[in-house]
Amino acid sequence: MPVPNSLLLSYLIGKITTSPCRRKSFMLKRAFISSLALLAACGQQEPTGIASSSGVQETCYSRGELDWGGPFTLVDQDGNTVTQDDYKGRYTLMFFGFTSCPDACPIIMERMIYAFDSLPENLQEPRAMMISFDPERDTPEQLKQYVSNEFFPDDMVGLTGSDEQISAAAEEFQAIYHRMEMRDSAMEYSFDHTTAIYLMDENWELKSFFLPTETPQSMAQCMANFLPEA
């Protein structure tokens, strides 16, 4: 599995954890995702974000200077083989996870929905995307059911592939994951994984990324610098 080459990269991509404890019908979405997060809650404090507005902007832009998010070949929720070129032409907000993730992934989804709701009305919302670490359970059919949930962002994309394809994609984003066997659990296994959220532009180039400590409001403030008008 891919591992960053320095402590700095480890900090930048966020803590590895499985336990961080459209405006249409948004309140329903908020309630649903919040309930998932509560089921996963473990006493996590409210994220503090970045302290100052100038700090938000400086960090927002500087993160896009990293050479992350290169080419990939994966399979989408409809069973089609896709590459990064299929997702050019629109901004994408994406993360790595898996559909049976009990805690971190519902919290990531909650933060993304809050961030979308915090965007100015005149801006085009980015596409939401999850790349699954778990091809054994996350078949295209399973991913399609997951991303089609009415409470998730509109037109959300789910991607999977072979172990080799997923590992190669994760390496492009310096995303770390580790399968953990759980012999005494009905889940049988789970994953520790990076919980960073990545913002890719229309040319599939990294514009910024967000750590678990950052608020949805600071995420929206950063994205608003880049997103085109709807």
Buried (B, 14 or more C-beta within 10 A) or exposed (E): BBEBEEEEBBEBBBBBBBBBEEEEEBEEBBEBBBEBBEEBBEEBEEBEBBEEEEEBBEBBBEBBEBEBBBEBBBBBBEEEEBEBEEBBEBBBBBBBBBBBBBBBBBBBBBBBBBBBBBBEEEBEBBBBBBBBBBBEBBBBEBBBEBBEEEBBBEEBBBBBBEEEBBBBBBBBBBBBBEBEEEEEEEEEBBBBBBBBBBBBBBEBBBBBBBBBBBBBBBBBBBBBEBBEEE
